[in-house]
């Protein structure tokens, strides 16, 4: 886990590991890898770098326009990377934004199980007010992913996380 405040080099550090496959939930990892600084100082890493960005298509209210897929698509991509012998390092950037994607996915799952109506009410309320069931589904999804990652052998697994800004 690489943890710290914004813009201190967490992603840059993670991208210096060998043969990186970057699961990018906020677009910042790709920006870092494409920066002039990274291109100049780490050309060998850039040659082997692979990435995929996962973001939801949002409506005018900032809510997903369709059933959220970013979290599940990210999991599928990680599963493919785990089987890829050319990838030595998996980087998730960031746990912060990935947890938001997991929360959206959790709302849908909790709704299917009739434990929550948050997702089904989003188009009426134009907001998502998470219930206890939604938080439970989010945490379960993240726990399953982390459990899967702890079982990966022969690869580095790095997760970038942001420190909470106490001002907000």
Backbone as JSON Lines, residues from 0, in Angstrom:
{"i":0,"aa":"X","n":[0.86,-1.17,0.0],"ca":[0.0,0.0,0.0],"c":[0.9,1.22,0.0]}
{"i":1,"aa":"X","n":[0.68,2.11,-0.96],"ca":[1.4,3.39,-1.01],"c":[0.39,4.46,-0.64]}
{"i":2,"aa":"X","n":[0.6,5.1,0.5],"ca":[-0.38,5.98,1.11],"c":[0.23,7.35,1.35]}
{"i":3,"aa":"X","n":[-0.5,8.41,1.02],"ca":[-0.01,9.75,1.3],"c":[-0.91,10.82,0.72]}
{"i":4,"aa":"X","n":[-0.51,12.06,0.93],"ca":[-1.27,13.19,0.43],"c":[-1.11,13.29,-1.09]}
{"i":5,"aa":"X","n":[-1.92,14.14,-1.69],"ca":[-1.89,14.3,-3.14],"c":[-0.61,14.92,-3.66]}
{"i":6,"aa":"X","n":[-0.22,14.48,-4.84],"ca":[0.9,15.06,-5.59],"c":[2.26,14.93,-4.91]}
{"i":7,"aa":"X","n":[2.47,13.83,-4.15],"ca":[3.78,13.63,-3.54],"c":[4.6,12.55,-4.25]}
{"i":8,"aa":"X","n":[4.02,11.91,-5.28],"ca":[4.76,10.93,-6.06],"c":[4.4,9.49,-5.81]}
{"i":9,"aa":"X","n":[3.24,9.23,-5.24],"ca":[2.81,7.84,-4.97],"c":[2.71,7.04,-6.27]}
{"i":10,"aa":"X","n":[2.03,7.61,-7.24],"ca":[1.85,6.9,-8.51],"c":[3.17,6.76,-9.24]}
{"i":11,"aa":"X","n":[3.97,7.82,-9.25],"ca":[5.27,7.76,-9.93],"c":[6.13,6.64,-9.33]}
{"i":12,"aa":"X","n":[6.13,6.51,-8.02],"ca":[6.87,5.44,-7.37],"c":[6.36,4.08,-7.84]}
{"i":13,"aa":"X","n":[5.06,3.89,-7.83],"ca":[4.48,2.61,-8.24],"c":[4.83,2.27,-9.68]}
{"i":14,"aa":"X","n":[4.86,3.27,-10.55],"ca":[5.12,3.02,-11.96],"c":[6.59,2.7,-12.26]}
{"i":15,"aa":"X","n":[7.47,2.86,-11.28],"ca":[8.88,2.52,-11.49],"c":[9.15,1.03,-11.3]}
{"i":16,"aa":"X","n":[8.18,0.29,-10.83],"ca":[8.35,-1.16,-10.67],"c":[8.39,-1.82,-12.06]}
{"i":17,"aa":"X","n":[8.89,-3.04,-12.15],"ca":[9.03,-3.68,-13.47],"c":[7.7,-4.12,-14.08]}
{"i":18,"aa":"X","n":[7.6,-3.94,-15.38],"ca":[6.5,-4.47,-16.2],"c":[5.12,-4.22,-15.58]}
{"i":19,"aa":"X","n":[4.79,-2.94,-15.43],"ca":[3.57,-2.52,-14.75],"c":[2.33,-2.69,-15.62]}
{"i":20,"aa":"X","n":[1.28,-3.2,-14.99],"ca":[-0.07,-3.16,-15.54],"c":[-0.85,-2.27,-14.58]}
{"i":21,"aa":"X","n":[-1.25,-1.1,-15.05],"ca":[-1.91,-0.1,-14.21],"c":[-3.41,-0.14,-14.41]}
{"i":22,"aa":"X","n":[-4.13,-0.39,-13.32],"ca":[-5.58,-0.31,-13.29],"c":[-5.88,1.1,-12.77]}
{"i":23,"aa":"X","n":[-6.3,1.99,-13.66],"ca":[-6.41,3.41,-13.36],"c":[-7.88,3.81,-13.23]}
{"i":24,"aa":"X","n":[-8.29,4.13,-12.0],"ca":[-9.69,4.49,-11.75],"c":[-9.95,5.99,-11.82]}
{"i":25,"aa":"X","n":[-8.92,6.81,-11.91],"ca":[-9.17,8.25,-11.94],"c":[-8.42,9.0,-13.03]}
{"i":26,"aa":"X","n":[-7.68,8.3,-13.87],"ca":[-6.96,8.94,-14.97],"c":[-5.64,9.57,-14.57]}
{"i":27,"aa":"X","n":[-5.38,9.65,-13.28],"ca":[-4.15,10.3,-12.81],"c":[-2.91,9.46,-13.09]}
{"i":28,"aa":"X","n":[-3.03,8.15,-13.03],"ca":[-1.88,7.29,-13.29],"c":[-1.37,7.43,-14.71]}
{"i":29,"aa":"X","n":[-2.3,7.5,-15.65],"ca":[-1.91,7.65,-17.06],"c":[-1.28,9.03,-17.27]}
{"i":30,"aa":"X","n":[-1.84,10.05,-16.63],"ca":[-1.25,11.4,-16.72],"c":[0.19,11.39,-16.2]}
{"i":31,"aa":"X","n":[0.41,10.71,-15.1],"ca":[1.75,10.62,-14.52],"c":[2.71,9.93,-15.48]}
{"i":32,"aa":"X","n":[2.29,8.8,-16.03],"ca":[3.15,8.04,-16.94],"c":[3.45,8.82,-18.22]}
{"i":33,"aa":"X","n":[2.54,9.69,-18.63],"ca":[2.74,10.49,-19.84],"c":[3.39,11.83,-19.58]}
{"i":34,"aa":"X","n":[3.72,12.12,-18.33],"ca":[4.34,13.41,-18.01],"c":[5.76,13.47,-18.56]}
{"i":35,"aa":"X","n":[6.22,14.67,-18.84],"ca":[7.59,14.86,-19.36],"c":[8.61,14.32,-18.36]}
{"i":36,"aa":"X","n":[8.37,14.53,-17.07],"ca":[9.29,14.04,-16.04],"c":[9.44,12.53,-16.12]}
{"i":37,"aa":"X","n":[8.33,11.81,-16.18],"ca":[8.39,10.35,-16.19],"c":[9.01,9.85,-17.49]}
{"i":38,"aa":"X","n":[8.65,10.44,-18.6],"ca":[9.22,10.02,-19.89],"c":[10.74,10.19,-19.9]}
{"i":39,"aa":"X","n":[11.21,11.29,-19.33],"ca":[12.65,11.58,-19.32],"c":[13.4,10.66,-18.37]}
{"i":40,"aa":"X","n":[12.87,10.45,-17.17],"ca":[13.6,9.75,-16.12],"c":[13.37,8.25,-16.07]}
{"i":41,"aa":"X","n":[12.3,7.77,-16.67],"ca":[11.99,6.34,-16.61],"c":[11.58,5.77,-17.97]}
{"i":42,"aa":"X","n":[12.42,5.96,-18.99],"ca":[12.03,5.49,-20.32],"c":[11.87,3.97,-20.41]}
{"i":43,"aa":"X","n":[12.67,3.22,-19.67],"ca":[12.57,1.75,-19.72],"c":[11.22,1.28,-19.19]}
{"i":44,"aa":"X","n":[10.74,1.89,-18.1],"ca":[9.45,1.5,-17.55],"c":[8.31,1.85,-18.51]}
{"i":45,"aa":"X","n":[8.45,2.97,-19.2],"ca":[7.41,3.38,-20.13],"c":[7.29,2.41,-21.3]}
{"i":46,"aa":"X","n":[8.39,1.78,-21.67],"ca":[8.37,0.83,-22.79],"c":[7.54,-0.4,-22.49]}
{"i":47,"aa":"X","n":[7.48,-0.82,-21.23],"ca":[6.76,-2.04,-20.88],"c":[5.42,-1.77,-20.19]}
{"i":48,"aa":"X","n":[5.11,-0.52,-20.01],"ca":[3.92,-0.08,-19.27],"c":[2.64,-0.42,-20.03]}
{"i":49,"aa":"X","n":[1.66,-1.02,-19.34],"ca":[0.32,-1.26,-19.88],"c":[-0.69,-0.65,-18.92]}
{"i":50,"aa":"X","n":[-1.76,-0.1,-19.45],"ca":[-2.76,0.48,-18.55],"c":[-4.15,0.33,-19.13]}
{"i":51,"aa":"X","n":[-5.11,0.49,-18.26],"ca":[-6.51,0.56,-18.64],"c":[-7.18,1.49,-17.64]}
{"i":52,"aa":"X","n":[-7.97,2.43,-18.15],"ca":[-8.69,3.37,-17.31],"c":[-10.15,2.93,-17.2]}
{"i":53,"aa":"X","n":[-10.67,2.98,-15.98],"ca":[-12.04,2.57,-15.71],"c":[-12.78,3.73,-15.06]}
{"i":54,"aa":"X","n":[-13.72,4.29,-15.78],"ca":[-14.53,5.39,-15.26],"c":[-15.97,5.17,-15.69]}
{"i":55,"aa":"X","n":[-16.87,5.66,-14.88],"ca":[-18.29,5.54,-15.2],"c":[-18.71,6.68,-16.13]}
{"i":56,"aa":"X","n":[-19.69,6.41,-16.99],"ca":[-20.3,7.43,-17.82],"c":[-21.36,8.13,-16.96]}
{"i":57,"aa":"X","n":[-21.13,9.4,-16.63],"ca":[-22.01,10.11,-15.69],"c":[-23.04,10.96,-16.42]}
{"i":58,"aa":"X","n":[-24.21,11.12,-15.77],"ca":[-25.25,11.97,-16.33],"c":[-25.07,13.42,-15.84]}
{"i":59,"aa":"X","n":[-26.03,14.28,-16.12],"ca":[-25.93,15.7,-15.75],"c":[-25.91,15.92,-14.25]}
{"i":60,"aa":"X","n":[-26.34,14.95,-13.47],"ca":[-26.34,15.06,-12.01],"c":[-25.08,14.47,-11.39]}
{"i":61,"aa":"X","n":[-24.16,13.99,-12.22],"ca":[-22.95,13.36,-11.72],"c":[-23.14,11.94,-11.26]}
{"i":62,"aa":"X","n":[-24.24,11.33,-11.68],"ca":[-24.54,9.94,-11.33],"c":[-24.32,9.05,-12.55]}
{"i":63,"aa":"X","n":[-24.01,7.79,-12.34],"ca":[-23.83,6.89,-13.49],"c":[-25.09,6.85,-14.36]}
{"i":64,"aa":"X","n":[-24.89,6.98,-15.67],"ca":[-26.01,6.99,-16.61],"c":[-26.63,5.6,-16.78]}
{"i":65,"aa":"X","n":[-25.85,4.58,-16.48],"ca":[-26.33,3.2,-16.6],"c":[-25.82,2.42,-15.4]}
{"i":66,"aa":"X","n":[-26.18,1.16,-15.32],"ca":[-25.68,0.33,-14.22],"c":[-24.15,0.39,-14.22]}
{"i":67,"aa":"X","n":[-23.56,0.68,-13.08],"ca":[-22.11,0.86,-13.02],"c":[-21.34,-0.4,-13.35]}
{"i":68,"aa":"X","n":[-20.32,-0.25,-14.16],"ca":[-19.51,-1.39,-14.59],"c":[-18.03,-1.23,-14.29]}
{"i":69,"aa":"X","n":[-17.58,-0.04,-13.91],"ca":[-16.15,0.22,-13.75],"c":[-15.49,-0.76,-12.77]}
{"i":70,"aa":"X","n":[-16.12,-1.0,-11.64],"ca":[-15.52,-1.9,-10.65],"c":[-15.4,-3.31,-11.22]}
{"i":71,"aa":"X","n":[-16.49,-3.82,-11.79],"ca":[-16.47,-5.2,-12.33],"c":[-15.54,-5.33,-13.52]}
{"i":72,"aa":"X","n":[-15.5,-4.32,-14.39],"ca":[-14.58,-4.36,-15.53],"c":[-13.13,-4.36,-15.04]}
{"i":73,"aa":"X","n":[-12.87,-3.6,-13.97],"ca":[-11.53,-3.6,-13.39],"c":[-11.14,-4.96,-12.85]}
{"i":74,"aa":"X","n":[-12.07,-5.63,-12.21],"ca":[-11.81,-6.98,-11.68],"c":[-11.48,-7.95,-12.82]}
{"i":75,"aa":"X","n":[-12.25,-7.87,-13.89],"ca":[-11.99,-8.74,-15.05],"c":[-10.59,-8.48,-15.61]}
{"i":76,"aa":"X","n":[-10.2,-7.21,-15.68],"ca":[-8.89,-6.87,-16.22],"c":[-7.79,-7.38,-15.3]}
{"i":77,"aa":"X","n":[-7.97,-7.23,-13.99],"ca":[-6.98,-7.75,-13.04],"c":[-6.82,-9.26,-13.21]}
{"i":78,"aa":"X","n":[-7.93,-9.97,-13.38],"ca":[-7.87,-11.43,-13.57],"c":[-7.05,-11.78,-14.81]}
{"i":79,"aa":"X","n":[-7.21,-11.01,-15.88],"ca":[-6.42,-11.25,-17.09],"c":[-4.95,-10.95,-16.85]}
{"i":80,"aa":"X","n":[-4.65,-9.87,-16.13],"ca":[-3.26,-9.5,-15.84],"c":[-2.59,-10.55,-14.97]}
{"i":81,"aa":"X","n":[-3.31,-11.09,-14.01],"ca":[-2.75,-12.12,-13.13],"c":[-2.25,-13.3,-13.96]}
{"i":82,"aa":"X","n":[-2.95,-13.64,-15.04],"ca":[-2.58,-14.78,-15.89],"c":[-1.51,-14.42,-16.92]}
{"i":83,"aa":"X","n":[-1.22,-13.14,-17.09],"ca":[-0.27,-12.67,-18.11],"c":[1.17,-12.78,-17.58]}
{"i":84,"aa":"X","n":[1.97,-13.69,-18.13],"ca":[3.33,-13.86,-17.61],"c":[4.26,-12.67,-17.9]}
{"i":85,"aa":"X","n":[3.88,-11.79,-18.81],"ca":[4.73,-10.63,-19.12],"c":[4.54,-9.49,-18.12]}
{"i":86,"aa":"X","n":[3.51,-9.56,-17.31],"ca":[3.26,-8.51,-16.3],"c":[3.83,-8.95,-14.97]}
{"i":87,"aa":"X","n":[4.74,-8.14,-14.43],"ca":[5.34,-8.47,-13.13],"c":[4.75,-7.65,-12.0]}
{"i":88,"aa":"X","n":[4.07,-6.55,-12.33],"ca":[3.55,-5.65,-11.3],"c":[2.12,-5.22,-11.64]}
{"i":89,"aa":"X","n":[1.24,-5.31,-10.66],"ca":[-0.13,-4.8,-10.78],"c":[-0.22,-3.56,-9.89]}
{"i":90,"aa":"X","n":[-0.65,-2.44,-10.48],"ca":[-0.84,-1.21,-9.72],"c":[-2.3,-0.8,-9.82]}
{"i":91,"aa":"X","n":[-2.93,-0.56,-8.68],"ca":[-4.29,-0.04,-8.64],"c":[-4.19,1.42,-8.18]}
{"i":92,"aa":"X","n":[-4.66,2.33,-9.01],"ca":[-4.6,3.76,-8.71],"c":[-5.99,4.35,-8.93]}
{"i":93,"aa":"X","n":[-6.67,4.69,-7.99],"ca":[-6.32,4.65,-6.59],"c":[-7.4,3.88,-5.82]}
{"i":94,"aa":"X","n":[-7.05,3.44,-4.63],"ca":[-8.02,2.77,-3.77],"c":[-9.18,3.7,-3.47]}
{"i":95,"aa":"X","n":[-8.88,4.98,-3.38],"ca":[-9.91,5.98,-3.08],"c":[-11.0,5.98,-4.14]}
{"i":96,"aa":"X","n":[-10.63,6.1,-5.41],"ca":[-11.63,6.14,-6.48],"c":[-12.18,4.75,-6.79]}
{"i":97,"aa":"X","n":[-11.37,3.71,-6.58],"ca":[-11.87,2.36,-6.77],"c":[-12.98,2.07,-5.76]}
{"i":98,"aa":"X","n":[-12.84,2.58,-4.53],"ca":[-13.88,2.33,-3.53],"c":[-15.19,3.02,-3.91]}
{"i":99,"aa":"X","n":[-15.12,4.16,-4.6],"ca":[-16.34,4.79,-5.1],"c":[-17.01,3.9,-6.15]}
{"i":100,"aa":"X","n":[-16.19,3.33,-7.04],"ca":[-16.73,2.42,-8.05],"c":[-17.34,1.19,-7.38]}
{"i":101,"aa":"X","n":[-16.69,0.7,-6.33],"ca":[-17.22,-0.45,-5.6],"c":[-18.53,-0.1,-4.9]}
{"i":102,"aa":"X","n":[-18.62,1.14,-4.41],"ca":[-19.86,1.57,-3.76],"c":[-21.01,1.56,-4.75]}
{"i":103,"aa":"X","n":[-20.79,2.07,-5.95],"ca":[-21.84,2.06,-6.97],"c":[-22.24,0.64,-7.33]}
{"i":104,"aa":"X","n":[-21.25,-0.22,-7.51],"ca":[-21.54,-1.62,-7.82],"c":[-22.29,-2.27,-6.66]}
{"i":105,"aa":"X","n":[-21.9,-1.94,-5.44],"ca":[-22.55,-2.49,-4.25],"c":[-24.01,-2.1,-4.15]}
{"i":106,"aa":"X","n":[-24.34,-0.86,-4.56],"ca":[-25.73,-0.41,-4.53],"c":[-26.6,-1.25,-5.45]}
{"i":107,"aa":"X","n":[-26.06,-1.58,-6.62],"ca":[-26.81,-2.41,-7.56],"c":[-27.0,-3.81,-6.99]}
{"i":108,"aa":"X","n":[-25.94,-4.38,-6.44],"ca":[-26.02,-5.72,-5.86],"c":[-27.0,-5.74,-4.69]}
{"i":109,"aa":"X","n":[-26.91,-4.75,-3.81],"ca":[-27.82,-4.69,-2.66],"c":[-29.26,-4.51,-3.12]}
{"i":110,"aa":"X","n":[-29.47,-3.79,-4.21],"ca":[-30.82,-3.61,-4.75],"c":[-31.38,-4.9,-5.31]}
{"i":111,"aa":"X","n":[-30.55,-5.68,-5.97],"ca":[-31.0,-6.97,-6.51],"c":[-31.44,-7.9,-5.39]}
{"i":112,"aa":"X","n":[-30.76,-7.81,-4.26],"ca":[-31.1,-8.65,-3.12],"c":[-32.2,-8.05,-2.26]}
{"i":113,"aa":"X","n":[-32.8,-6.97,-2.74],"ca":[-33.89,-6.28,-2.03],"c":[-33.46,-5.75,-0.66]}
{"i":114,"aa":"X","n":[-32.13,-5.56,-0.48],"ca":[-31.65,-5.01,0.79],"c":[-31.59,-3.49,0.76]}
{"i":115,"aa":"X","n":[-31.66,-2.9,-0.43],"ca":[-31.54,-1.45,-0.55],"c":[-32.3,-0.98,-1.79]}
{"i":116,"aa":"X","n":[-32.82,0.24,-1.72],"ca":[-33.48,0.84,-2.88],"c":[-32.7,2.04,-3.4]}
{"i":117,"aa":"X","n":[-31.48,2.24,-2.91],"ca":[-30.7,3.42,-3.27],"c":[-30.55,3.56,-4.78]}
{"i":118,"aa":"X","n":[-30.13,2.48,-5.45],"ca":[-29.89,2.56,-6.89],"c":[-31.18,2.82,-7.65]}
{"i":119,"aa":"X","n":[-32.24,2.13,-7.28],"ca":[-33.5,2.28,-8.02],"c":[-34.11,3.67,-7.83]}
{"i":120,"aa":"X","n":[-33.78,4.36,-6.75],"ca":[-34.34,5.69,-6.47],"c":[-33.47,6.83,-7.0]}
{"i":121,"aa":"X","n":[-32.32,6.52,-7.57],"ca":[-31.39,7.58,-7.98],"c":[-31.98,8.51,-9.03]}
{"i":122,"aa":"X","n":[-32.79,7.99,-9.95],"ca":[-33.36,8.82,-11.01],"c":[-34.5,9.7,-10.5]}
{"i":123,"aa":"X","n":[-35.07,9.34,-9.37],"ca":[-36.13,10.15,-8.76],"c":[-35.51,11.24,-7.89]}
{"i":124,"aa":"X","n":[-34.56,10.84,-7.04],"ca":[-33.95,11.77,-6.08],"c":[-32.79,12.58,-6.68]}
{"i":125,"aa":"X","n":[-32.21,12.11,-7.78],"ca":[-31.04,12.71,-8.4],"c":[-29.85,12.77,-7.45]}
{"i":126,"aa":"X","n":[-29.79,11.8,-6.57],"ca":[-28.65,11.66,-5.67],"c":[-28.64,10.23,-5.14]}
{"i":127,"aa":"X","n":[-27.5,9.87,-4.59],"ca":[-27.35,8.54,-4.0],"c":[-27.09,8.72,-2.51]}
{"i":128,"aa":"X","n":[-28.05,8.34,-1.71],"ca":[-27.91,8.38,-0.26],"c":[-27.73,6.94,0.22]}
{"i":129,"aa":"X","n":[-26.48,6.58,0.48],"ca":[-26.16,5.19,0.79],"c":[-26.76,4.75,2.13]}
{"i":130,"aa":"X","n":[-27.24,3.52,2.14],"ca":[-27.76,2.91,3.35],"c":[-26.7,1.98,3.94]}
{"i":131,"aa":"X","n":[-26.97,1.44,5.08],"ca":[-26.05,0.5,5.7],"c":[-25.81,-0.71,4.79]}
{"i":132,"aa":"X","n":[-26.84,-1.16,4.12],"ca":[-26.7,-2.3,3.2],"c":[-25.76,-1.95,2.05]}
{"i":133,"aa":"X","n":[-25.83,-0.7,1.57],"ca":[-24.94,-0.28,0.49],"c":[-23.48,-0.3,0.94]}
{"i":134,"aa":"X","n":[-23.23,0.23,2.14],"ca":[-21.86,0.23,2.65],"c":[-21.35,-1.19,2.84]}
{"i":135,"aa":"X","n":[-22.22,-2.07,3.3],"ca":[-21.82,-3.47,3.48],"c":[-21.46,-4.12,2.16]}
{"i":136,"aa":"X","n":[-22.24,-3.85,1.12],"ca":[-21.97,-4.43,-0.2],"c":[-20.66,-3.87,-0.77]}
{"i":137,"aa":"X","n":[-20.41,-2.57,-0.56],"ca":[-19.16,-1.96,-1.02],"c":[-17.96,-2.62,-0.34]}
{"i":138,"aa":"X","n":[-18.03,-2.75,0.97],"ca":[-16.91,-3.34,1.72],"c":[-16.7,-4.81,1.34]}
{"i":139,"aa":"X","n":[-17.78,-5.52,1.09],"ca":[-17.65,-6.92,0.69],"c":[-16.93,-7.04,-0.65]}
{"i":140,"aa":"X","n":[-17.28,-6.16,-1.59],"ca":[-16.62,-6.18,-2.9],"c":[-15.13,-5.88,-2.77]}
{"i":141,"aa":"X","n":[-14.78,-4.88,-1.99],"ca":[-13.37,-4.52,-1.81],"c":[-12.62,-5.63,-1.08]}
{"i":142,"aa":"X","n":[-13.24,-6.19,-0.06],"ca":[-12.6,-7.29,0.68],"c":[-12.33,-8.49,-0.22]}
{"i":143,"aa":"X","n":[-13.26,-8.81,-1.1],"ca":[-13.05,-9.93,-2.02],"c":[-11.89,-9.64,-2.97]}
{"i":144,"aa":"X","n":[-11.81,-8.41,-3.46],"ca":[-10.7,-8.05,-4.34],"c":[-9.37,-8.13,-3.59]}
{"i":145,"aa":"X","n":[-9.31,-7.56,-2.4],"ca":[-8.06,-7.58,-1.64],"c":[-7.67,-9.0,-1.27]}
{"i":146,"aa":"X","n":[-8.63,-9.83,-0.95],"ca":[-8.35,-11.24,-0.66],"c":[-7.75,-11.92,-1.89]}
{"i":147,"aa":"X","n":[-8.34,-11.65,-3.05],"ca":[-7.81,-12.22,-4.29],"c":[-6.38,-11.75,-4.53]}
{"i":148,"aa":"X","n":[-6.1,-10.45,-4.31],"ca":[-4.77,-9.92,-4.56],"c":[-3.73,-10.47,-3.59]}
{"i":149,"aa":"X","n":[-4.13,-10.8,-2.37],"ca":[-3.16,-11.37,-1.42],"c":[-2.76,-12.78,-1.81]}
{"i":150,"aa":"X","n":[-3.52,-13.41,-2.69],"ca":[-3.22,-14.77,-3.13],"c":[-2.38,-14.8,-4.42]}
{"i":151,"aa":"X","n":[-2.13,-13.65,-5.01],"ca":[-1.35,-13.58,-6.24],"c":[0.11,-13.92,-5.92]}
{"i":152,"aa":"X","n":[0.68,-14.83,-6.67],"ca":[2.07,-15.23,-6.48],"c":[2.89,-14.84,-7.69]}
{"i":153,"aa":"X","n":[4.13,-14.41,-7.45],"ca":[5.05,-14.09,-8.54],"c":[4.86,-12.73,-9.15]}
{"i":154,"aa":"X","n":[4.07,-11.86,-8.52],"ca":[3.85,-10.51,-9.02],"c":[3.88,-9.53,-7.86]}
{"i":155,"aa":"X","n":[4.32,-8.32,-8.14],"ca":[4.2,-7.23,-7.18],"c":[2.78,-6.69,-7.28]}
{"i":156,"aa":"X","n":[2.16,-6.39,-6.17],"ca":[0.83,-5.77,-6.16],"c":[0.93,-4.5,-5.34]}
{"i":157,"aa":"X","n":[0.7,-3.37,-6.0],"ca":[0.78,-2.07,-5.34],"c":[-0.57,-1.37,-5.43]}
{"i":158,"aa":"X","n":[-1.01,-0.82,-4.32],"ca":[-2.26,-0.08,-4.28],"c":[-1.97,1.32,-3.79]}
{"i":159,"aa":"X","n":[-2.34,2.31,-4.59],"ca":[-2.15,3.71,-4.24],"c":[-3.41,4.19,-3.51]}
{"i":160,"aa":"X","n":[-3.22,4.86,-2.38],"ca":[-4.35,5.39,-1.63],"c":[-4.03,6.82,-1.19]}
{"i":161,"aa":"X","n":[-5.07,7.64,-1.15],"ca":[-4.89,9.04,-0.76],"c":[-5.26,9.27,0.69]}
{"i":162,"aa":"X","n":[-4.45,10.08,1.32],"ca":[-4.74,10.49,2.68],"c":[-5.93,11.44,2.66]}
{"i":163,"aa":"X","n":[-6.8,11.31,3.62],"ca":[-7.97,12.18,3.68],"c":[-7.54,13.61,4.0]}
{"i":164,"aa":"X","n":[-8.11,14.54,3.27],"ca":[-7.84,15.95,3.51],"c":[-8.77,16.41,4.63]}
{"i":165,"aa":"X","n":[-8.2,16.77,5.77],"ca":[-9.01,17.13,6.94],"c":[-9.74,18.45,6.76]}
{"i":166,"aa":"X","n":[-9.4,19.22,5.75],"ca":[-10.05,20.52,5.51],"c":[-11.43,20.38,4.92]}
{"i":167,"aa":"X","n":[-11.68,19.24,4.25],"ca":[-12.98,19.07,3.58],"c":[-13.9,18.18,4.37]}
